[in-house]
Amino acid sequence: MTITQSVLDKLAKYDTPTICNVIELFDIRPRNRGYMDARVKCNFPEFPPIVGYACTAAFRSDAPPAGGDAYGSIQAQLEQFSKLPGPAIVVFQDLDDPPAAAVFGEVMCSTYKAFGSAGLVTNGAGRDLEQVRALKYPVFTGSTICSHGYCHMLHLGLPVRVGSLMVNQGDLLHGDANGVTNIPVEIAGEIADVTPEFIAAEEIIMNYVKAPGPKVVSKYDELRKEFQAAVKKLTARVARPGK
């Protein structure tokens, strides 16, 4: 399914928790599935949200590779970027437990950004974080380690598991200071269209509670019901047949 750049740009305007809230309206997956857990953290929470397509790889660093250059797979990895329908988000599963060394540093992130990548996500470690911050390249990691050890990629383009989320090559991902979620591609366009309406519904309550002055519980309850009615209307509009 083709998703236009315009849709991706719209999705990037909203924070990841709001995207998750809107996905729930469609009721196409359990509410406790589809996102990464707390082991994967945003390194630069001040950066805006990222949206892109997963370019997957498995990684190890605790022993030398069987043969060849430790960075020898990066050319093949970069070639995969052009096969994706939009900007790549590099997703590494570090198979060492615990991680033995950093998955990436300044050189790799500079290279990924130069080839159009929107960011990098791994359950493993990163390094050169101040240099990567200066690149304005978003990264999400499980830890930080100063050395690259015997870093090498084991495979490219196969499913990986990062932060309890199974990620397939080409999955649409959205991430920000709050974490990373998968966006089902079949509803991505609708999510982009519905999200402003969901935010407007939230404002029914938020404008009241954020305004100065004393608050009245009965008024809050009235607004809460108005919000629930607006969300119910949105949910009915996006409901799938048979739901």
Secondary structure as a PSIPRED ss2 file (coil, helix, strand):
# PSIPRED VFORMAT (PSIPRED V4.0)

   1 M C   1.000  0.000  0.000
   2 T C   1.000  0.000  0.000
   3 I C   1.000  0.000  0.000
   4 T C   1.000  0.000  0.000
   5 Q H   0.000  1.000  0.000
   6 S H   0.000  1.000  0.000
   7 V H   0.000  1.000  0.000
   8 L H   0.000  1.000  0.000
   9 D H   0.000  1.000  0.000
  10 K H   0.000  1.000  0.000
  11 L H   0.000  1.000  0.000
  12 A C   1.000  0.000  0.000
  13 K C   1.000  0.000  0.000
  14 Y C   1.000  0.000  0.000
  15 D C   1.000  0.000  0.000
  16 T H   0.000  1.000  0.000
  17 P H   0.000  1.000  0.000
  18 T H   0.000  1.000  0.000
  19 I H   0.000  1.000  0.000
  20 C H   0.000  1.000  0.000
  21 N H   0.000  1.000  0.000
  22 V H   0.000  1.000  0.000
  23 I H   0.000  1.000  0.000
  24 E H   0.000  1.000  0.000
  25 L H   0.000  1.000  0.000
  26 F H   0.000  1.000  0.000
  27 D C   1.000  0.000  0.000
  28 I C   1.000  0.000  0.000
  29 R C   1.000  0.000  0.000
  30 P C   1.000  0.000  0.000
  31 R C   1.000  0.000  0.000
  32 N C   1.000  0.000  0.000
  33 R C   1.000  0.000  0.000
  34 G C   1.000  0.000  0.000
  35 Y E   0.000  0.000  1.000
  36 M C   1.000  0.000  0.000
  37 D C   1.000  0.000  0.000
  38 A C   1.000  0.000  0.000
  39 R C   1.000  0.000  0.000
  40 V C   1.000  0.000  0.000
  41 K E   0.000  0.000  1.000
  42 C E   0.000  0.000  1.000
  43 N C   1.000  0.000  0.000
  44 F C   1.000  0.000  0.000
  45 P C   1.000  0.000  0.000
  46 E C   1.000  0.000  0.000
  47 F C   1.000  0.000  0.000
  48 P C   1.000  0.000  0.000
  49 P C   1.000  0.000  0.000
  50 I E   0.000  0.000  1.000
  51 V E   0.000  0.000  1.000
  52 G E   0.000  0.000  1.000
  53 Y E   0.000  0.000  1.000
  54 A E   0.000  0.000  1.000
  55 C E   0.000  0.000  1.000
  56 T E   0.000  0.000  1.000
  57 A E   0.000  0.000  1.000
  58 A E   0.000  0.000  1.000
  59 F E   0.000  0.000  1.000
  60 R E   0.000  0.000  1.000
  61 S C   1.000  0.000  0.000
  62 D C   1.000  0.000  0.000
  63 A C   1.000  0.000  0.000
  64 P C   1.000  0.000  0.000
  65 P C   1.000  0.000  0.000
  66 A C   1.000  0.000  0.000
  67 G C   1.000  0.000  0.000
  68 G C   1.000  0.000  0.000
  69 D C   1.000  0.000  0.000
  70 A C   1.000  0.000  0.000
  71 Y C   1.000  0.000  0.000
  72 G C   1.000  0.000  0.000
  73 S C   1.000  0.000  0.000
  74 I H   0.000  1.000  0.000
  75 Q H   0.000  1.000  0.000
  76 A H   0.000  1.000  0.000
  77 Q H   0.000  1.000  0.000
  78 L H   0.000  1.000  0.000
  79 E H   0.000  1.000  0.000
  80 Q H   0.000  1.000  0.000
  81 F H   0.000  1.000  0.000
  82 S C   1.000  0.000  0.000
  83 K C   1.000  0.000  0.000
  84 L C   1.000  0.000  0.000
  85 P C   1.000  0.000  0.000
  86 G C   1.000  0.000  0.000
  87 P C   1.000  0.000  0.000
  88 A E   0.000  0.000  1.000
  89 I E   0.000  0.000  1.000
  90 V E   0.000  0.000  1.000
  91 V E   0.000  0.000  1.000
  92 F E   0.000  0.000  1.000
  93 Q E   0.000  0.000  1.000
  94 D E   0.000  0.000  1.000
  95 L C   1.000  0.000  0.000
  96 D C   1.000  0.000  0.000
  97 D C   1.000  0.000  0.000
  98 P C   1.000  0.000  0.000
  99 P C   1.000  0.000  0.000
 100 A C   1.000  0.000  0.000
 101 A C   1.000  0.000  0.000
 102 A E   0.000  0.000  1.000
 103 V E   0.000  0.000  1.000
 104 F E   0.000  0.000  1.000
 105 G C   1.000  0.000  0.000
 106 E H   0.000  1.000  0.000
 107 V H   0.000  1.000  0.000
 108 M H   0.000  1.000  0.000
 109 C H   0.000  1.000  0.000
 110 S H   0.000  1.000  0.000
 111 T H   0.000  1.000  0.000
 112 Y H   0.000  1.000  0.000
 113 K H   0.000  1.000  0.000
 114 A H   0.000  1.000  0.000
 115 F C   1.000  0.000  0.000
 116 G C   1.000  0.000  0.000
 117 S C   1.000  0.000  0.000
 118 A C   1.000  0.000  0.000
 119 G E   0.000  0.000  1.000
 120 L E   0.000  0.000  1.000
 121 V E   0.000  0.000  1.000
 122 T E   0.000  0.000  1.000
 123 N C   1.000  0.000  0.000
 124 G C   1.000  0.000  0.000
 125 A E   0.000  0.000  1.000
 126 G E   0.000  0.000  1.000
 127 R C   1.000  0.000  0.000
 128 D C   1.000  0.000  0.000
 129 L H   0.000  1.000  0.000
 130 E H   0.000  1.000  0.000
 131 Q H   0.000  1.000  0.000
 132 V H   0.000  1.000  0.000
 133 R H   0.000  1.000  0.000
 134 A H   0.000  1.000  0.000
 135 L H   0.000  1.000  0.000
 136 K C   1.000  0.000  0.000
 137 Y C   1.000  0.000  0.000
 138 P C   1.000  0.000  0.000
 139 V E   0.000  0.000  1.000
 140 F E   0.000  0.000  1.000
 141 T E   0.000  0.000  1.000
 142 G C   1.000  0.000  0.000
 143 S E   0.000  0.000  1.000
 144 T E   0.000  0.000  1.000
 145 I C   1.000  0.000  0.000
 146 C C   1.000  0.000  0.000
 147 S C   1.000  0.000  0.000
 148 H C   1.000  0.000  0.000
 149 G C   1.000  0.000  0.000
 150 Y C   1.000  0.000  0.000
 151 C C   1.000  0.000  0.000
 152 H E   0.000  0.000  1.000
 153 M E   0.000  0.000  1.000
 154 L E   0.000  0.000  1.000
 155 H E   0.000  0.000  1.000
 156 L E   0.000  0.000  1.000
 157 G C   1.000  0.000  0.000
 158 L C   1.000  0.000  0.000
 159 P C   1.000  0.000  0.000
 160 V E   0.000  0.000  1.000
 161 R E   0.000  0.000  1.000
 162 V E   0.000  0.000  1.000
 163 G C   1.000  0.000  0.000
 164 S C   1.000  0.000  0.000
 165 L E   0.000  0.000  1.000
 166 M E   0.000  0.000  1.000
 167 V E   0.000  0.000  1.000
 168 N C   1.000  0.000  0.000
 169 Q C   1.000  0.000  0.000
 170 G C   1.000  0.000  0.000
 171 D C   1.000  0.000  0.000
 172 L E   0.000  0.000  1.000
 173 L E   0.000  0.000  1.000
 174 H E   0.000  0.000  1.000
 175 G E   0.000  0.000  1.000
 176 D E   0.000  0.000  1.000
 177 A C   1.000  0.000  0.000
 178 N C   1.000  0.000  0.000
 179 G E   0.000  0.000  1.000
 180 V E   0.000  0.000  1.000
 181 T E   0.000  0.000  1.000
 182 N E   0.000  0.000  1.000
 183 I C   1.000  0.000  0.000
 184 P C   1.000  0.000  0.000
 185 V H   0.000  1.000  0.000
 186 E H   0.000  1.000  0.000
 187 I H   0.000  1.000  0.000
 188 A H   0.000  1.000  0.000
 189 G H   0.000  1.000  0.000
 190 E H   0.000  1.000  0.000
 191 I H   0.000  1.000  0.000
 192 A H   0.000  1.000  0.000
 193 D H   0.000  1.000  0.000
 194 V H   0.000  1.000  0.000
 195 T H   0.000  1.000  0.000
 196 P H   0.000  1.000  0.000
 197 E H   0.000  1.000  0.000
 198 F H   0.000  1.000  0.000
 199 I H   0.000  1.000  0.000
 200 A H   0.000  1.000  0.000
 201 A H   0.000  1.000  0.000
 202 E H   0.000  1.000  0.000
 203 E H   0.000  1.000  0.000
 204 I H   0.000  1.000  0.000
 205 I H   0.000  1.000  0.000
 206 M H   0.000  1.000  0.000
 207 N H   0.000  1.000  0.000
 208 Y H   0.000  1.000  0.000
 209 V H   0.000  1.000  0.000
 210 K H   0.000  1.000  0.000
 211 A C   1.000  0.000  0.000
 212 P C   1.000  0.000  0.000
 213 G C   1.000  0.000  0.000
 214 P C   1.000  0.000  0.000
 215 K C   1.000  0.000  0.000
 216 V C   1.000  0.000  0.000
 217 V H   0.000  1.000  0.000
 218 S H   0.000  1.000  0.000
 219 K H   0.000  1.000  0.000
 220 Y H   0.000  1.000  0.000
 221 D H   0.000  1.000  0.000
 222 E H   0.000  1.000  0.000
 223 L H   0.000  1.000  0.000
 224 R H   0.000  1.000  0.000
 225 K H   0.000  1.000  0.000
 226 E H   0.000  1.000  0.000
 227 F H   0.000  1.000  0.000
 228 Q H   0.000  1.000  0.000
 229 A H   0.000  1.000  0.000
 230 A H   0.000  1.000  0.000
 231 V H   0.000  1.000  0.000
 232 K H   0.000  1.000  0.000
 233 K H   0.000  1.000  0.000
 234 L H   0.000  1.000  0.000
 235 T H   0.000  1.000  0.000
 236 A H   0.000  1.000  0.000
 237 R H   0.000  1.000  0.000
 238 V H   0.000  1.000  0.000
 239 A C   1.000  0.000  0.000
 240 R C   1.000  0.000  0.000
 241 P C   1.000  0.000  0.000
 242 G C   1.000  0.000  0.000
 243 K C   1.000  0.000  0.000
